[in-house]
Amino acid sequence: MDLLLKAYSNTSDDEPEPEPEPEPDPEPKPVNHHHLPFRPSKRPKPEYLLPTLDLQNREEAPLPGRYISKRERALAGAVSQAHEPNPIHRDHHVINQSVLGSISELDLPHDVLSSMRHKPKGRTQLSQIPGKLSVALHGHAKAVNAVHWSPTHVHLLASAGMDQTICIWNVWSRGQKKACVFSFHNAAVKDVKWSQQGPFVLSCGYDCSSRLIDVEKGLESLIFRDDQVVGVIKFHPDDSNLFLSGGSKGRLRLWDVRTGKVVHEYIRGLGPILDVEFSTDGKQFVSSSDVSGSNISENSIIAWDISRQVPLSNEVYAEAYTCPCVRYHPFDPYFVAQSNGNYIAIFSSKPPFKLDKYKRYESHGVSGFPIKCNFSLDGEKLASGSSDGSIYLYNSRSSVLVKKIKAYEEACVDIAFHPILSNVIASCSWNGDVSVFE
């Protein structure tokens, strides 16, 4: 419990005290150009369907060290109020990133690049078991909540941290592996997902927003404001212009990135949403919510019809445990739920979504941490994090534990299989580390 309190402290509840206004400098300070925003190259870029903000309408930030008089500040405030009918709710879209390395695949060793280009995708590849630590990635100052591989730029990995940052890692780069750090959120970041349409990441967090970021340009494309802490996001499997979000007030919303508006809202009076997962055909989804406050298991896991916005079943899981993660098998008609009972339960993905009472995945621990699990691309393996800092690999069909890998001293929170290389998985820890195993 001390680890949980430590990680969640000083994120969004405590605001820093305002600092006194600095005295004017006798001479203007020189500008350090190393801290100016990264400017992408002028080479032509491919056109993606996701929107990007108009940079010409952005406000220019004052130069570091330049004194702004009270009169100038008053004039600037008057101008902004004249142009904004409600300046309190105005969104400030600014370039807020640190560029440390390159996201280009040209920095990769030839053998790695060749493997990713020639490996067969999907179920045609043979399932392999990761064995040892390949790359250790250090950069987050607090716990890391999620990791996700890019499906279009498969050498890139994104991680979301309690330190309010999103890190983009060029995992096998011969140079700097931390390509860039985004600090658009002003509170802890809970989840991050890559888009299928190109180098864009979607993130959400404790600042009650989801944010779409253009990784190549380092720009925040859209902000999706919410009235709750947003704990989980998931792109629709067939339409990357749509994504589902769930938050602390139990509200589930389907958003359209082209308009920035809510398409559907799924209302049930739930507790905080812990996870959501689309079915493989994209026609339904499963949500998991925290029902510990009401001490009942009804509504803990609900299957929803996307188009009709109604529950297909709300009594899927009858045990009084919360489930921080739900995942569909990529091919077979079932999904799993990570349970705080220290096991992974198995459910049919067809009505009435029955629990398999004779088989489940055991041996790992959850212990109140937001431990996640994931299937391999071929569906043969299920990997889970654990509160003991280990990665547990199971045979998905028999539920037999195949391998245990000791990864961290603190809880291993998330697991992500590489989208092409079946023997590669990424993981993250409650102590702030990100690792890649092969």
C-alpha positions as CSV (number, residue, x, y, z in Angstrom):
1,M,0.0,0.0,0.0
2,D,3.0,2.4,0.7
3,L,4.1,1.8,-2.9
4,L,0.6,2.8,-4.2
5,L,0.5,5.9,-2.1
6,K,4.0,7.0,-3.1
7,A,3.3,6.6,-6.8
8,Y,0.0,8.5,-6.7
9,S,1.3,11.4,-4.6
10,N,2.0,14.8,-6.0
11,T,0.3,14.1,-9.3
12,S,-2.9,16.1,-9.7
13,D,-4.3,16.9,-6.2
14,D,-1.6,19.2,-4.9
15,E,-1.0,22.4,-6.8
16,P,2.4,24.2,-6.4
17,E,2.4,27.5,-4.6
18,P,2.7,30.5,-7.0
19,E,6.1,31.9,-7.1
20,P,6.8,35.7,-6.7
21,E,7.1,37.7,-9.8
22,P,10.8,38.0,-10.8
23,E,12.5,41.4,-10.9
24,P,13.3,42.8,-14.3
25,D,16.8,42.0,-15.5
26,P,19.2,44.9,-16.2
27,E,20.1,43.3,-19.5
28,P,18.1,40.8,-21.6
29,K,19.3,37.2,-21.3
30,P,20.5,35.3,-24.4
31,V,18.1,32.7,-25.7
32,N,19.3,29.1,-25.4
33,H,18.3,27.6,-28.7
34,H,18.8,24.1,-27.4
35,H,15.5,24.5,-25.6
36,L,13.5,25.7,-28.5
37,P,10.9,23.2,-30.0
38,F,12.2,20.6,-32.4
39,R,11.6,21.5,-36.0
40,P,10.9,18.6,-38.3
41,S,12.8,18.4,-41.6
42,K,11.2,19.9,-44.8
43,R,11.1,16.7,-46.7
44,P,7.6,15.8,-47.8
45,K,5.5,13.7,-45.3
46,P,2.8,11.2,-46.1
47,E,-0.7,12.5,-45.6
48,Y,-2.6,10.9,-42.7
49,L,-6.3,11.2,-42.1
50,L,-6.0,12.4,-38.5
51,P,-6.4,16.1,-37.9
52,T,-3.6,18.5,-37.0
53,L,-4.0,21.9,-35.4
54,D,-3.4,25.1,-37.4
55,L,0.0,26.3,-36.1
56,Q,-0.6,29.8,-37.5
57,N,-3.2,30.4,-34.9
58,R,-1.0,29.5,-32.0
59,E,0.1,32.1,-29.5
60,E,3.9,32.6,-29.4
61,A,5.4,31.9,-26.0
62,P,7.6,34.8,-24.6
63,L,11.3,34.4,-24.9
64,P,13.0,33.0,-21.7
65,G,14.3,35.8,-19.5
66,R,12.4,38.6,-21.2
67,Y,10.6,40.9,-18.7
68,I,6.9,41.7,-19.5
69,S,5.6,44.9,-18.0
70,K,2.3,45.1,-16.1
71,R,0.9,47.3,-18.9
72,E,1.9,44.8,-21.6
73,R,0.3,42.0,-19.6
74,A,-2.9,44.0,-19.1
75,L,-3.0,44.7,-22.9
76,A,-2.5,41.1,-23.7
77,G,-5.3,40.1,-21.4
78,A,-7.6,42.6,-22.8
79,V,-6.9,41.4,-26.4
80,S,-7.4,37.7,-25.4
81,Q,-10.7,38.5,-23.7
82,A,-11.9,40.4,-26.7
83,H,-11.3,37.5,-29.0
84,E,-12.4,34.7,-26.6
85,P,-16.0,34.7,-25.4
86,N,-15.1,32.4,-22.5
87,P,-11.3,32.6,-22.0
88,I,-11.5,30.4,-18.9
89,H,-12.2,27.3,-21.0
90,R,-9.7,28.2,-23.8
91,D,-7.4,25.3,-24.8
92,H,-3.7,26.3,-25.1
93,H,-2.3,24.0,-27.7
94,V,1.5,24.4,-27.4
95,I,4.5,22.6,-28.5
96,N,5.6,20.8,-25.3
97,Q,8.2,18.1,-25.9
98,S,11.8,17.3,-25.5
99,V,13.5,15.8,-28.5
100,L,16.4,13.6,-27.5
101,G,16.9,11.1,-30.3
102,S,15.4,10.1,-33.6
103,I,12.3,8.1,-34.5
104,S,13.7,7.0,-37.8
105,E,14.4,3.3,-38.5
106,L,17.6,4.3,-40.2
107,D,19.3,4.2,-36.7
108,L,18.5,0.5,-36.4
109,P,21.1,-2.3,-36.8
110,H,20.7,-4.1,-40.1
111,D,19.8,-7.5,-38.6
112,V,16.9,-6.0,-36.6
113,L,15.6,-4.0,-39.5
114,S,15.8,-7.1,-41.7
115,S,13.9,-9.2,-39.2
116,M,11.1,-6.8,-38.9
117,R,10.7,-6.4,-42.6
118,H,10.7,-10.1,-43.5
119,K,8.9,-11.7,-40.5
120,P,5.5,-13.0,-41.4
121,K,2.6,-11.4,-39.5
122,G,-0.4,-12.9,-37.7
123,R,-1.0,-16.6,-37.1
124,T,1.4,-17.8,-39.8
125,Q,4.4,-17.2,-37.5
126,L,5.5,-19.8,-34.9
127,S,5.0,-18.7,-31.3
128,Q,8.3,-18.3,-29.4
129,I,8.9,-17.6,-25.7
130,P,11.0,-14.6,-24.7
131,G,13.9,-15.6,-22.5
132,K,16.1,-12.7,-21.4
133,L,16.3,-9.0,-21.0
134,S,17.3,-7.4,-24.3
135,V,16.9,-3.6,-23.7
136,A,16.5,-1.7,-20.4
137,L,14.8,1.7,-20.9
138,H,15.2,4.2,-18.1
139,G,13.5,7.7,-18.2
140,H,10.3,7.8,-16.1
141,A,10.6,9.3,-12.6
142,K,7.5,7.5,-11.3
143,A,5.5,4.4,-12.0
144,V,4.7,3.5,-15.6
145,N,1.1,2.6,-16.2
146,A,1.1,1.4,-19.8
147,V,3.3,0.4,-22.8
148,H,2.2,0.0,-26.4
149,W,4.1,-0.9,-29.7
150,S,3.4,1.1,-32.8
151,P,1.6,-1.1,-35.4
152,T,2.9,1.1,-38.3
153,H,6.4,2.0,-37.0
154,V,7.2,-1.2,-35.3
155,H,10.6,-0.1,-33.9
156,L,8.8,2.5,-31.7
157,L,7.4,1.9,-28.2
158,A,5.3,4.4,-26.2
159,S,5.0,4.5,-22.4
160,A,2.7,6.5,-20.1
161,G,3.9,7.5,-16.6
162,M,2.7,8.8,-13.3
163,D,5.3,11.6,-13.8
164,Q,2.9,13.3,-16.3
165,T,5.0,12.3,-19.4
166,I,4.7,10.1,-22.4
167,C,8.0,8.6,-23.7
168,I,8.6,7.5,-27.2
169,W,11.4,4.9,-27.4
170,N,13.4,3.9,-30.5
171,V,14.0,0.6,-28.9
172,W,16.9,-0.8,-31.0
173,S,18.5,2.5,-32.0
174,R,22.3,2.5,-32.0
175,G,22.1,6.0,-30.6
176,Q,19.7,7.6,-28.1
177,K,16.9,5.2,-27.4
178,K,14.6,7.7,-25.8
179,A,13.5,9.6,-29.0
180,C,11.2,12.2,-27.4
181,V,9.2,13.0,-24.2
182,F,5.8,14.6,-24.4
183,S,4.6,16.7,-21.4
184,F,1.2,17.8,-22.7
185,H,-0.7,16.4,-19.7
186,N,-0.6,18.4,-16.4
187,A,-1.3,15.3,-14.3
188,A,-0.4,11.7,-14.3
189,V,-0.9,9.8,-17.6
190,K,-2.9,6.6,-17.2
191,D,-2.9,5.1,-20.7
192,V,-1.4,5.4,-24.2
193,K,-2.3,3.9,-27.5
194,W,-0.8,4.2,-31.0
195,S,-3.1,4.8,-34.0
196,Q,-3.3,2.5,-36.9
197,Q,-3.2,5.5,-39.3
198,G,0.4,6.6,-38.7
199,P,2.7,8.1,-36.1
200,F,0.0,9.3,-33.7
201,V,-0.4,8.4,-30.1
202,L,-3.6,8.9,-28.0
203,S,-3.1,9.3,-24.3
204,C,-5.4,10.0,-21.3
205,G,-5.0,10.7,-17.6
206,Y,-5.8,12.4,-14.3
207,D,-6.2,15.9,-15.9
208,C,-9.6,14.8,-17.2
209,S,-8.6,14.7,-20.9
210,S,-7.5,12.5,-23.7
211,R,-4.9,13.9,-26.1
212,L,-4.0,13.1,-29.7
213,I,-0.3,13.7,-30.5
214,D,1.5,13.8,-33.8
215,V,4.8,12.1,-32.9
216,E,6.7,13.2,-36.1
217,K,5.8,16.8,-35.7
218,G,5.8,16.9,-31.9
219,L,2.4,18.6,-31.8
220,E,-0.7,18.1,-29.9
221,S,-3.4,17.6,-32.5
222,L,-6.6,17.5,-30.4
223,I,-7.7,17.6,-26.8
224,F,-10.8,15.7,-25.8
225,R,-12.1,17.3,-22.6
226,D,-14.0,15.1,-20.1
227,D,-15.7,15.6,-16.8
228,Q,-13.9,12.7,-15.1
229,V,-10.4,11.3,-14.7
230,V,-9.9,9.2,-17.9
231,G,-8.3,5.9,-17.0
232,V,-8.5,3.9,-20.2
233,I,-8.7,4.5,-24.0
234,K,-9.0,2.0,-26.9
235,F,-9.1,2.6,-30.7
236,H,-11.9,0.8,-32.6
237,P,-10.3,-2.2,-34.4
238,D,-11.9,-1.4,-37.8
239,D,-12.1,2.4,-37.7
240,S,-9.1,4.3,-36.1
241,N,-11.1,7.5,-36.2
242,L,-13.1,6.2,-33.3
243,F,-11.9,5.5,-29.8
244,L,-13.6,4.5,-26.5
245,S,-12.8,6.1,-23.2
246,G,-13.7,5.2,-19.6
247,G,-13.3,7.2,-16.5
248,S,-13.6,7.6,-12.8
249,K,-17.3,8.5,-12.8
250,G,-18.2,5.3,-14.6
251,R,-18.9,7.1,-17.9
252,L,-18.1,5.3,-21.2
253,R,-17.9,7.4,-24.3
254,L,-17.2,6.7,-28.0
255,W,-15.3,9.7,-29.6
256,D,-14.7,10.7,-33.2
257,V,-11.2,12.2,-33.8
258,R,-12.4,14.0,-36.9
259,T,-14.9,16.1,-35.1
260,G,-13.5,15.9,-31.5
261,K,-17.0,15.0,-30.3
262,V,-18.8,12.1,-28.6
263,V,-20.6,9.8,-31.0
264,H,-22.2,7.5,-28.4
265,E,-22.4,7.4,-24.6
266,Y,-23.0,4.3,-22.6
267,I,-24.8,5.0,-19.4
268,R,-25.3,2.5,-16.6
269,G,-24.4,4.2,-13.3
270,L,-21.2,2.3,-12.9
271,G,-18.2,2.7,-10.6
272,P,-14.8,3.9,-12.0
273,I,-14.0,2.2,-15.3
274,L,-10.9,0.0,-15.0
275,D,-10.6,-1.3,-18.6
276,V,-12.4,-1.6,-21.9
277,E,-11.9,-4.0,-24.8
278,F,-13.4,-4.3,-28.3
279,S,-14.4,-7.7,-29.7
280,T,-12.5,-8.9,-32.7
281,D,-15.4,-8.0,-35.0
282,G,-15.8,-4.5,-33.5
283,K,-19.5,-4.9,-32.9
284,Q,-19.4,-5.1,-29.1
285,F,-17.1,-4.3,-26.3
286,V,-16.5,-5.4,-22.7
287,S,-16.1,-3.0,-19.8
288,S,-14.7,-3.6,-16.3
289,S,-15.6,-1.3,-13.4
290,D,-14.8,-1.0,-9.7
291,V,-17.8,-2.2,-7.7
292,S,-16.0,-2.5,-4.4
293,G,-17.7,0.5,-3.0
294,S,-21.2,-1.0,-3.4
295,N,-20.0,-4.5,-2.4
296,I,-21.8,-6.2,-5.2
297,S,-20.5,-8.0,-8.2
298,E,-23.3,-7.0,-10.6
299,N,-22.0,-4.6,-13.3
300,S,-18.3,-5.4,-12.6
301,I,-18.0,-6.8,-16.1
302,I,-20.5,-5.8,-18.8
303,A,-20.8,-6.8,-22.5
304,W,-22.1,-3.9,-24.6
305,D,-23.7,-3.6,-28.0
306,I,-21.8,-0.6,-29.6
307,S,-24.4,0.6,-32.0
308,R,-27.5,0.2,-29.8
309,Q,-25.7,1.5,-26.7
310,V,-27.2,-1.1,-24.4
311,P,-25.8,-3.8,-22.2
312,L,-25.9,-7.3,-23.6
313,S,-25.2,-8.7,-20.2
314,N,-24.4,-7.2,-16.8
315,E,-24.0,-10.3,-14.7
316,V,-21.0,-11.8,-16.3
317,Y,-18.7,-12.1,-13.3
318,A,-20.4,-13.2,-10.0
319,E,-17.3,-13.0,-7.7
320,A,-16.7,-10.0,-5.5
321,Y,-13.3,-9.0,-7.1
322,T,-12.5,-6.1,-9.3
323,C,-10.8,-6.8,-12.7
324,P,-8.2,-4.2,-13.8
325,C,-7.9,-5.7,-17.2
326,V,-10.0,-7.5,-19.9
327,R,-8.7,-8.9,-23.2
328,Y,-10.3,-10.8,-26.1
329,H,-8.5,-13.7,-27.6
330,P,-7.4,-12.7,-31.2
331,F,-9.1,-15.7,-32.8
332,D,-11.1,-17.9,-30.4
333,P,-14.5,-17.0,-29.0
334,Y,-13.6,-16.1,-25.5
335,F,-12.1,-13.2,-23.4
336,V,-10.2,-13.1,-20.2
337,A,-10.4,-10.8,-17.1
338,Q,-7.5,-10.2,-14.7
339,S,-9.0,-10.6,-11.3
340,N,-7.9,-9.2,-7.9
341,G,-8.4,-12.7,-6.7
342,N,-4.9,-13.4,-8.1
343,Y,-6.0,-15.3,-11.2
344,I,-7.2,-14.6,-14.7
345,A,-10.8,-15.7,-15.4
346,I,-12.1,-17.0,-18.8
347,F,-15.4,-16.1,-20.3
348,S,-17.3,-17.0,-23.5
349,S,-17.5,-14.1,-25.9
350,K,-21.0,-15.2,-27.0
351,P,-24.2,-14.6,-25.0
352,P,-24.7,-15.4,-22.2
353,F,-20.9,-14.9,-21.7
354,K,-20.5,-17.7,-19.2
355,L,-17.6,-18.1,-16.9
356,D,-15.4,-21.1,-17.4
357,K,-15.5,-22.7,-14.0
358,Y,-13.0,-25.4,-14.8
359,K,-10.1,-23.5,-16.1
360,R,-8.2,-20.3,-15.2
361,Y,-4.7,-18.8,-15.2
362,E,-3.1,-18.9,-11.8
363,S,0.2,-18.5,-9.9
364,H,0.8,-14.7,-10.4
365,G,-0.3,-12.0,-8.1
366,V,-2.4,-8.8,-8.4
367,S,-2.7,-7.5,-4.9
368,G,-4.5,-4.3,-5.7
369,F,-2.1,-3.1,-8.5
370,P,-3.5,-2.4,-12.0
371,I,-1.9,-5.5,-13.4
372,K,-2.6,-6.1,-17.1
373,C,-2.3,-9.2,-19.4
374,N,-2.1,-9.7,-23.2
375,F,-2.3,-12.4,-25.8
376,S,0.4,-13.1,-28.3
377,L,-0.5,-12.3,-32.0
378,D,-0.9,-16.0,-32.8
379,G,-3.1,-16.5,-29.7
380,E,-0.9,-19.3,-28.4
381,K,0.4,-17.5,-25.3
382,L,-1.0,-15.3,-22.6
383,A,1.4,-13.0,-20.7
384,S,0.6,-11.3,-17.5
385,G,2.4,-8.9,-15.2
386,S,2.5,-9.6,-11.4
387,S,2.7,-7.8,-8.1
388,D,6.0,-9.8,-7.4
389,G,7.7,-8.0,-10.3
390,S,7.7,-11.1,-12.6
391,I,6.3,-11.8,-16.1
392,Y,4.2,-15.0,-16.3
393,L,3.7,-16.7,-19.6
394,Y,0.9,-19.2,-20.0
395,N,-0.2,-21.6,-22.7
396,S,-3.5,-19.9,-23.6
397,R,-5.3,-23.2,-24.5
398,S,-4.3,-25.3,-21.5
399,S,-3.8,-22.4,-19.0
400,V,-0.6,-24.1,-17.9
401,L,2.3,-21.8,-16.8
402,V,5.1,-22.1,-19.3
403,K,7.6,-19.6,-18.0
404,K,8.2,-17.1,-15.3
405,I,10.7,-14.2,-15.9
406,K,11.8,-12.1,-12.9
407,A,11.8,-8.6,-14.3
408,Y,11.6,-6.0,-11.5
409,E,11.8,-5.6,-7.8
410,E,8.4,-3.9,-7.7
411,A,5.2,-4.8,-9.5
412,C,5.2,-5.5,-13.3
413,V,2.2,-3.6,-14.4
414,D,1.8,-4.0,-18.2
415,I,2.9,-6.4,-21.0
416,A,2.9,-5.8,-24.7
417,F,3.8,-8.4,-27.4
418,H,5.6,-6.9,-30.4
419,P,3.3,-6.7,-33.5
420,I,5.7,-8.6,-35.8
421,L,8.5,-10.3,-33.7
422,S,6.8,-13.1,-31.8
423,N,9.7,-13.6,-29.4
424,V,9.7,-9.9,-28.2
425,I,7.7,-8.4,-25.4
426,A,7.8,-5.0,-23.7
427,S,6.9,-4.5,-20.0
428,C,6.8,-1.7,-17.5
429,S,7.1,-1.5,-13.7
430,W,5.8,0.4,-10.7
431,N,9.3,1.6,-10.1
432,G,9.4,3.5,-13.4
433,D,11.4,1.1,-15.6
434,V,10.5,-0.1,-19.1
435,S,12.1,-3.3,-20.5
436,V,12.2,-5.3,-23.6
437,F,12.7,-9.1,-23.5
438,E,13.6,-11.4,-26.3
